[in-house]
Amino acid sequence: MSKDLKKRKLNETARRRGLAVGDLVQPWQSKAEFEQLLQELRAEFSPEGRMEEDTVLDLAIARWRKYRLEKSKRAAALKDPFHIELMESKAKSWSAARKYS
């Protein structure tokens, strides 16, 4: 399947559900990365029919949101003074972190 045909299929599935890739991907994120994730999931699960296509799209959306949430949590932790201090302690285990704190 050509790259253009894959994009049209993604957009068609999303439109049926009232979504667009732009609704799922924030302006600072890569639409190409989301489309790649969706293509990989399609290749792995080979959906046939509308319900299976919707299920694979749901899975791609859930994974994308999970990645976004994890990145947000990490960014927030990197700004937290306690977390910064703990990182500077160079503790390599929970035991060492407990001793440090």
MARBA-3410 file (N, C-alpha, C, O; in Angstrom, 1 decimal):
101
0.9,-1.2,0.0,0.0,0.0,0.0,0.9,1.2,0.0,1.9,1.3,0.8 ~ 0.6,2.2,-0.9,1.4,3.4,-1.0,1.2,4.3,0.3,0.2,4.2,1.0 ~ 2.2,5.1,0.5,2.2,6.0,1.6,1.0,7.0,1.6,0.3,7.2,2.6 ~ 0.6,7.5,0.4,-0.5,8.4,0.2,-1.8,7.6,0.5,-2.7,8.2,1.2 ~ -1.9,6.4,0.1,-3.1,5.6,0.3,-3.3,5.3,1.8,-4.4,5.3,2.3
-2.2,5.0,2.5,-2.2,4.8,3.9,-2.7,6.0,4.7,-3.5,5.9,5.6 ~ -2.2,7.2,4.3,-2.6,8.5,4.9,-4.1,8.7,4.6,-4.8,9.1,5.5 ~ -4.6,8.4,3.4,-6.0,8.6,3.1,-6.8,7.7,3.9,-7.9,8.1,4.4 ~ -6.4,6.5,4.1,-7.1,5.5,4.9,-7.2,5.9,6.4,-8.2,5.8,7.0 ~ -6.1,6.4,6.9,-6.0,6.9,8.3,-7.0,8.1,8.4,-7.8,8.1,9.3
-7.0,9.0,7.5,-7.8,10.2,7.5,-9.3,9.8,7.4,-10.2,10.4,8.0 ~ -9.6,8.8,6.5,-11.0,8.3,6.3,-11.5,7.7,7.6,-12.6,8.0,8.0 ~ -10.7,6.9,8.3,-11.1,6.2,9.5,-11.3,7.3,10.6,-12.3,7.2,11.3 ~ -10.4,8.2,10.7,-10.5,9.3,11.7,-11.8,10.1,11.4,-12.5,10.5,12.4 ~ -12.0,10.5,10.2,-13.2,11.3,9.9,-14.5,10.6,10.2,-15.4,11.3,10.7
-14.5,9.3,10.0,-15.8,8.6,10.3,-16.0,8.7,11.8,-17.2,8.7,12.2 ~ -15.0,8.8,12.6,-15.2,8.9,14.0,-15.2,10.4,14.5,-15.2,10.6,15.7 ~ -15.1,11.3,13.6,-15.2,12.7,13.9,-13.8,13.2,14.4,-13.8,14.2,15.2 ~ -12.8,12.6,14.1,-11.4,13.0,14.5,-10.6,13.3,13.3,-10.8,13.0,12.2 ~ -9.5,14.0,13.6,-8.4,14.3,12.6,-7.1,14.1,13.3,-7.1,14.2,14.6
-6.1,13.8,12.6,-4.8,13.6,13.2,-4.4,14.8,14.1,-3.8,14.7,15.1 ~ -4.8,16.0,13.5,-4.5,17.2,14.3,-5.2,17.3,15.6,-4.7,18.0,16.5 ~ -6.3,16.6,15.8,-7.0,16.6,17.1,-6.2,15.7,18.1,-6.4,15.9,19.3 ~ -5.5,14.8,17.6,-4.8,13.8,18.5,-3.3,14.2,18.8,-2.8,14.0,19.8 ~ -2.7,14.9,17.8,-1.3,15.3,17.9,-1.2,16.8,18.2,-1.8,17.6,17.5
-0.5,17.1,19.3,-0.4,18.5,19.7,0.6,19.2,18.7,1.4,18.5,18.0 ~ 0.4,20.5,18.6,1.3,21.3,17.6,2.8,21.0,17.7,3.5,21.1,16.7 ~ 3.3,20.7,18.9,4.7,20.5,19.1,5.1,19.1,18.9,6.3,18.7,19.0 ~ 4.1,18.2,18.6,4.4,16.8,18.3,4.4,16.5,16.8,4.0,17.3,16.0 ~ 4.9,15.3,16.5,5.1,14.9,15.1,3.9,14.1,14.6,3.7,13.0,15.1
3.2,14.7,13.6,2.1,13.9,13.0,2.7,12.6,12.4,2.1,11.6,12.4 ~ 3.9,12.8,11.8,4.5,11.6,11.1,4.8,10.5,12.1,4.6,9.3,11.8 ~ 5.2,10.8,13.4,5.4,9.8,14.4,4.1,9.1,14.7,4.1,7.8,14.9 ~ 3.0,9.8,14.8,1.7,9.2,15.1,1.3,8.3,14.0,0.9,7.1,14.2 ~ 1.4,8.8,12.8,1.1,8.0,11.6,2.0,6.7,11.5,1.5,5.7,11.1
3.2,6.8,11.9,4.1,5.7,11.9,3.7,4.6,12.9,3.6,3.4,12.6 ~ 3.3,5.1,14.1,2.8,4.2,15.1,1.5,3.5,14.6,1.4,2.3,14.8 ~ 0.6,4.2,14.0,-0.6,3.6,13.5,-0.3,2.6,12.4,-0.9,1.5,12.3 ~ 0.6,2.9,11.5,1.0,2.0,10.4,1.6,0.7,11.0,1.3,-0.4,10.5 ~ 2.5,0.9,12.0,3.1,-0.3,12.6,2.0,-1.2,13.3,2.1,-2.4,13.2
1.0,-0.6,14.0,0.0,-1.4,14.6,-0.9,-2.0,13.5,-1.3,-3.2,13.7 ~ -1.2,-1.3,12.4,-1.9,-1.9,11.3,-1.2,-3.1,10.7,-1.8,-4.2,10.5 ~ 0.1,-3.0,10.6,0.9,-4.1,10.0,0.9,-5.3,11.0,0.9,-6.4,10.5 ~ 1.0,-5.0,12.3,1.0,-6.1,13.2,-0.3,-6.8,13.4,-0.4,-8.0,13.5 ~ -1.4,-6.0,13.3,-2.8,-6.6,13.6,-3.6,-6.9,12.3,-4.6,-7.6,12.4
-3.2,-6.3,11.2,-3.9,-6.5,9.9,-5.4,-6.5,10.0,-6.1,-7.4,9.8 ~ -5.9,-5.3,10.4,-7.3,-5.2,10.6,-8.1,-5.3,9.3,-7.7,-4.9,8.2 ~ -9.2,-6.0,9.4,-10.1,-6.2,8.3,-11.5,-5.7,8.7,-12.1,-6.2,9.7 ~ -12.1,-4.8,8.0,-13.4,-4.3,8.4,-13.3,-3.1,9.3,-12.3,-2.7,9.9 ~ -14.5,-2.4,9.4,-14.5,-1.1,10.1,-14.3,-1.3,11.6,-13.5,-0.5,12.2
-14.8,-2.3,12.2,-14.6,-2.5,13.7,-13.2,-2.7,14.0,-12.6,-2.2,15.0 ~ -12.5,-3.6,13.2,-11.1,-3.8,13.5,-10.2,-2.6,13.2,-9.3,-2.3,14.0 ~ -10.6,-1.8,12.2,-9.8,-0.6,11.9,-10.0,0.4,13.1,-9.0,1.0,13.5 ~ -11.2,0.5,13.6,-11.5,1.4,14.7,-10.8,0.9,15.9,-10.3,1.8,16.7 ~ -10.7,-0.4,16.1,-10.0,-0.9,17.3,-8.5,-0.6,17.2,-7.9,-0.2,18.2
-7.9,-0.7,16.1,-6.5,-0.4,15.9,-6.2,1.1,16.1,-5.2,1.5,16.7 ~ -7.2,1.9,15.6,-7.0,3.3,15.8,-7.1,3.7,17.3,-6.4,4.5,17.8 ~ -8.1,3.0,18.0,-8.2,3.2,19.4,-6.9,2.9,20.1,-6.5,3.6,21.0 ~ -6.3,1.8,19.7,-5.0,1.3,20.3,-3.9,2.4,20.1,-3.2,2.7,20.9 ~ -3.9,2.9,18.8,-2.9,3.9,18.5,-3.1,5.2,19.3,-2.1,5.7,19.8
-4.3,5.6,19.5,-4.7,6.8,20.3,-4.3,6.5,21.7,-3.7,7.4,22.3 ~ -4.6,5.4,22.3,-4.3,5.1,23.7,-2.8,5.1,23.9,-2.3,5.6,24.9 ~ -2.0,4.4,23.0,-0.6,4.4,23.1,0.0,5.8,23.0,0.9,6.2,23.7 ~ -0.5,6.6,22.0,0.0,8.0,21.8,-0.2,8.8,23.1,0.7,9.5,23.5 ~ -1.4,8.7,23.7,-1.7,9.4,24.9,-0.8,9.0,26.1,-0.4,9.8,26.9
-0.6,7.7,26.1,0.3,7.1,27.2,1.7,7.7,27.0,2.3,8.1,28.0 ~ 2.2,7.7,25.8,3.6,8.3,25.6,3.6,9.7,26.0,4.5,10.2,26.7 ~ 2.5,10.5,25.6,2.5,11.9,25.9,2.4,12.1,27.4,3.0,13.0,28.0 ~ 1.6,11.3,28.1,1.5,11.4,29.6,2.8,11.1,30.3,3.2,11.8,31.2 ~ 3.5,10.1,29.8,4.8,9.7,30.4,5.8,10.8,30.2,6.6,11.2,31.1
5.8,11.4,29.0,6.8,12.5,28.7,6.4,13.7,29.6,7.3,14.4,30.1 ~ 5.2,14.0,29.8,4.7,15.1,30.7,5.2,14.9,32.1,5.6,15.8,32.8 ~ 4.9,13.6,32.6,5.3,13.3,34.0,6.8,13.5,34.2,7.3,14.0,35.2 ~ 7.6,13.0,33.2,9.1,13.1,33.3,9.5,14.6,33.3,10.4,15.0,34.0 ~ 8.9,15.4,32.4,9.2,16.8,32.3,8.9,17.5,33.7,9.7,18.3,34.1
7.8,17.2,34.3,7.4,17.7,35.6,8.4,17.3,36.6,8.8,18.1,37.5 ~ 8.8,16.0,36.6,9.7,15.6,37.6,11.0,16.3,37.5,11.7,16.5,38.6 ~ 11.5,16.5,36.3,12.8,17.2,36.1,12.8,18.6,36.6,13.8,19.2,36.8 ~ 11.6,19.2,36.9,11.5,20.5,37.5,11.3,20.5,39.0,11.4,21.6,39.6 ~ 11.0,19.4,39.5,10.7,19.3,41.0,12.1,19.3,41.7,13.0,18.6,41.5
12.2,20.3,42.7,13.4,20.4,43.5,13.9,19.1,44.2,15.1,18.8,44.2 ~ 12.9,18.4,44.8,13.3,17.1,45.4,13.9,16.1,44.4,14.9,15.5,44.7 ~ 13.3,16.0,43.3,13.7,15.1,42.2,15.1,15.5,41.7,16.0,14.7,41.5 ~ 15.3,16.8,41.6,16.6,17.4,41.1,17.7,17.0,42.1,18.8,16.6,41.8 ~ 17.4,17.2,43.4,18.4,16.9,44.5,18.7,15.4,44.5,19.8,15.0,44.7
17.6,14.6,44.3,17.8,13.2,44.3,18.7,12.7,43.1,19.6,11.8,43.3 ~ 18.5,13.3,42.0,19.3,13.0,40.8,20.8,13.4,41.1,21.7,12.7,40.7 ~ 21.0,14.6,41.7,22.3,15.0,42.0,23.0,14.1,43.0,24.3,14.1,43.1 ~ 22.2,13.4,43.8,22.8,12.5,44.8,23.5,11.3,44.1,24.3,10.6,44.7 ~ 23.1,11.0,42.9,23.6,9.9,42.1,23.3,8.5,42.7,24.0,7.6,42.5
22.2,8.5,43.5,21.7,7.3,44.1,21.3,6.3,43.0,20.7,6.7,42.0 ~ 21.8,5.1,43.0,21.5,4.1,42.0,20.5,3.0,42.4,20.2,2.1,41.6 ~ 19.9,3.1,43.6,18.9,2.2,44.0,17.9,2.9,44.9,18.2,4.0,45.4 ~ 16.8,2.2,45.2,15.8,2.8,46.1,16.4,2.9,47.5,16.1,3.8,48.3 ~ 17.2,1.9,47.8,17.8,1.9,49.2,18.8,3.1,49.3,18.7,3.7,50.4
19.6,3.4,48.3,20.5,4.5,48.4,19.7,5.8,48.4,20.1,6.8,49.1 ~ 18.6,5.9,47.7,17.7,7.1,47.7,17.1,7.3,49.1,17.1,8.4,49.5 ~ 16.7,6.2,49.7,16.1,6.3,51.1,17.2,6.9,52.0,16.9,7.7,52.9 ~ 18.4,6.3,51.9,19.5,6.8,52.8,19.8,8.2,52.6,20.1,9.0,53.5 ~ 19.8,8.6,51.3,20.1,10.0,51.0,19.0,11.0,51.6,19.4,12.0,52.1
17.8,10.6,51.4,16.7,11.5,51.9,16.6,11.4,53.4,15.7,12.1,54.0
END
